[in-house]
Amino acid sequence: MEKVNELAARAFLAIYNDRKGVTAVEYGLIAGLIAVAIIGAISLVGTDLGLLFNKVASNLANA
């Protein structure tokens, strides 16, 4: 039983000390935040751009 506890403790410490997964999660969070910022910027610019095109089309139709 003591041997099993020792193996379990070693396995836990090996997983706990592995920092590769933490780095991948951090990069994933950063990529997600960048994606949210890009989507927000595109939706704002897209709305303004649509209004601009409508205004130009209206002015051309009245000219």
N, C-alpha and C positions, 0 to 999 in steps of 0.2 A: 504494500500500500504506500509505503514511503517513496518507493521508486516511481510510482504513478504520480504522486504529488510533486516530486522533483521534476519529472518530465513536463507536467502541466505548468509548473512555475517557469521552466525554461521557455516553453512555447509562448506563454503569456508575455514574458520579457522580450522575446524576439519580435513579437507583433507590436508591443508597446514602443520599442526602440526604433522600429522601422519608420522613417520619416518620409519615404517616397510617396506614400498615399496622402499624407498631409499636404505636400507640395502640389500634387495633382488636384486636390480639392480646392486649394487656394487659387490655382490657375483657372479652374472651372468657375469659381465665384467671380473672379475678375472678368472673365470672358462674358459671363451672364450680365454683369453690370454694364459692360461696354455695349452689349447687344440692346439692353433696355434703353440706354442713352441714345443709340443710333435710331432705334424705332421711334422714340419720342421726338427726336430732331426731324426725322423724315416726315412724321405726321404733322408737325407744326409747319414745316416748309411746304409740304404738299398742300395744306389748306390755304396758305398764303398764295402759293403759286396758282392754285385753282381760281382764287378770287381775282388775281391779276389777269389771267387769261380771259375770264368772264368780262372784266372791265374793258380790256382791249377789244374784245369781240363786240361789246356794246357800243364802244366809240366808233368802231369801223362800220357798224350797221347804221349808226346815226349820221355818218359823214357823207 
